[in-house]
Structure formats: structure tokens, C-alpha cells
């Protein structure tokens, strides 16, 4: 039994178990995003020429959308992970599963599965907006839309990689999965700080915005701020490289810690303190 | 063969294991006994790497147990756990595959076990739709689907009705007969006495008695005398000295004999009280041995 076969089985089970919820979320996302495009097109249908934005407006709208999508995607996938882990802990099935595999494999399998679902949702929504927007005569999508979708997809993967194991670790500490939302509180606050910096900055002048600059180089805040700078085109290549490097390094360290908390939390019963989880961690 | 050597584990001030040593051979069914908090669950969790011992080793066939070795083990934890929204059959198949079975072998194994446990018609029912007893059967199937070489079951008989308990006992006997090492804990000592040749009794994290049930009973210094009179009278024992009356039920008296007891005089006293239909000297049964070594 190779480790990737075990992870594959976990991914498969997670995808099967979450297919209904994933389809519902995907449906809602698609309806909202595509509906918006269709709505603008419909409102504009009386007008002689297609609705369009000038480049400055386009940067602002795309930047704001990017920040909002990143924020929602991280929160939603994080929540799904957190609740899934809490359920596994509190149904005590984790005990049986971890009798057969190392905690790391279970954690990675879950993260990959939920990541795939999130990626699928972001790709499908972005892709449908591009297709529908391109087909309708009465709306003209900004030229930068395709690039913006690509940037959001890239940063979703980075941001998800950073936050996923932290949400999973938080889920392993709760006593009842109904309380899982509380455990996510501190993490959500950090995500929200990044979101507010992004949203506030998206409408103003990005150039010379020192807060945005610092945030986009700070790993926990980068996923909702760096894509904004990239979409608005006001960023040096070295800054992007530095931001991604820092984020990957920080994520690596965080994953090592989160993995220990996760394994210890999952194997302790009831509400667990981080310190206790650390002590009970195995392998 | 499973070998646990000198396992020790503390949780803060609480000593869970204190040099626990035991072994289980292939084909052996070992009953693992001890009062609540004696360290049975911690021992079992240690075998599966779910609890890290402070000291001691766990080995299978002389090799330290790693993740690969554990794929050949089956575990039923004390707190049962299944995915509530998976069906009985897909759950068993999933765990079979986690232990390295192919999809088709796991499916065949799951179907056979569901049939063996009388759940054939509930194969496609979700776990949260099953009764408690049926969930327990699925839990057992999850532990057995990959035909493990070592089967570790924490309180498998808890909460089972007599019919289900007999079914479980039969299933365990078949696995042991096929060559699996079986270790299970239980508080139902009558079940253990019927099922196991060998038992280990732990107390305060240490093994305090081990061996065959027969030997443990015979090794006890205590002897009990069961006396029954045809008349059902039991008040004749009140005049006796040097004996302790353990119980009086349905016209039968059980006496604990201490020190040098004159059985001839006792027999005469009983005969004087009426016609004797039973006069039997017995070693303690398993639960009495248990109380003796783990009672204090």
C-alpha cells in the first residue's frame, strides 16, 4: 500500500461524501456570477452599443471582484474542512481510520479533496462568466477579465494551501461539530483583515498605498491583497516572487504545526487545548 | 505473535500503564481483563499507534510495529466510530481498501461478512439508519474485512443482547481457528470464561495475573463450598464457625473456606440439617479470581 494510494482513497471518499453540498454551492456561485453578467447585458439591451468599462473602471471592478471571490473561497472551503474534521473526530471514526493510516495522509487527502472542489467551483464560475460574457452582444467584458480569472485561480491555490491545514487543525479541537464555527473564529478574523485591506484599497489609488504593499507581502494577508495588485497591474515582478516565496515558506511551517495539532486533537476526546493536542500527537 | 514489552504511560499524574507486558500468539484468543481505568484501552490504542508509550515496545513477529504492519491488523475501538452517512456496505469496502484490498476483494469480503452477521438485507442502509446493535455488527465487519492476522477488540460484547453476543463469540472463534491472534477486553467474565482459554488481568497498568482460566482458578488459595439441602433450608449455616457465607440463593449456600477447615465436621452439620443434594468443593470462578487480584 503506497502512501498515494491511501491518499487517493481518502480523496475519493471525501469527494463522494461531499458531492451534494459541492453541487449546491457550485450552483449558487454560477447563478450569481453568470446572472450578474446576463443582468447587465439585459439592462443594456436597449442601448445601441455593448455595455463596457473604461480600463480604470475595469481594474477597479475586477480587483474588487477578485478580492471578494478570494475571501469567500477561503472562508467556505475552510469551513467545509473544519466541519468535516470535527465530524470525524466526534463520530470517533477517526480512531478506526488512524488505526490504518498515518494522520498526515488523512489530513492531506481531505485537504486535496476539498481543494479540488474549491478549484472546480472557481474555475467553473470564472469560465462560465467568460463564455457567457463573450457570447452576449450587449455586454463587453473588460479585456483583462481572462487574466484576472487566472490570477484568482493561482491565488486561490496559494491561499487555500496556507489556510486549509489550519482550519483542519481547528476542527480537530472542538467537542461537538455544531460548535465548529466558534473554533474558526480567530482564523476567520485574520482572513477578514486581509479582505478589508483588499476591499478598501480596491477603490482607491493603489499606487503609493503602503498598507496594501505591506499586506501583500505578509503571508496570511497576501491571498486577498496580492491578487488585487496583480489585477490592477501595479506591482513589480520581484514583489510577486517575494510574496509567493514567503507564503510558501510560511505555509510549510504552518502545515508542520497544524499536522501535529490535527493528529493530537483528533485522538483526544472532547474539547481539546492546542497544548494538549500537541502532546497527544502521534507520528 | 504480538508482543508488548514493559509498556508505560502517564497522563499527567495518572499512571495509565506501568510496565505492562503480554503476548498473543496466532490462533490464540486472549481475554484482556481489568477494572475500569486499569489501562486496557491505552494498551490497545498503543498497538495501533494511537497513543505513544513513554516506555516499552510493541512488536509483531519480532519486528517493531509500523504503518505497514498495521495494515494486517483489525481494530474495534471502545468508542465505536463509523461514517454516519455512508452505507453499511460502502463503509466496510472503504476500510477493506484502506487496508490494501482491491475493490473487488473488498466488495466480496463485505458481502460475506454482512451475510455472516445477518445484515445481508441492510447492506445499503446508511449507518445512521441502523439500530445500535446493527451498527456494532458493521463495526465488527470493518475490523475483520481484510482478514487481519491480529484482531484487537475493545469491549466487543458491551451492549449486545445474548443472541448477538453468541454470534460475535462464534465469529471470533472462527477467526482464531483460521490462525488470527485475537485480543479482546471484556467485563462480561462469564463470556470470557466460555470463550477464552487464556486471560490476562491488568490492574493499575500492570499485569497481575495471566494464564489459562483453569490454572488461574486452581492457583487461587481460596476454595468455595456449595451446599444444597433438599428442603432448601439455609439457616443451618448460622451455627458454623470459621466459614464465611458468600451467598444464599434458591436453597443453596456458598461458603468461603478459610484456613484449615474440617470438611468432615461441615458435612456432618449439613447432614444433620437435612438431606444433602449438593456438597461440592470448588475453586473460585473467573469473576472471583478477578475480584481477588484486582479487588483492592
Interface residues (C-beta under 8 A of the other chain):
Chain A: X1 X6 X9 X13 X17 X87 X91 X92 X93 X94 X95 X96 X97 X98 X99 X100 X101 X102 X267 X269 X280 X282 X283
Chain B: X45 X48 X49 X50 X51 X52 X67 X68 X70 X71 X73 X75 X76 X77 X79 X80 X81 X82 X83 X84 X85 X86 X94 X95 X97 X98 X99 X100 X139 X142 X143
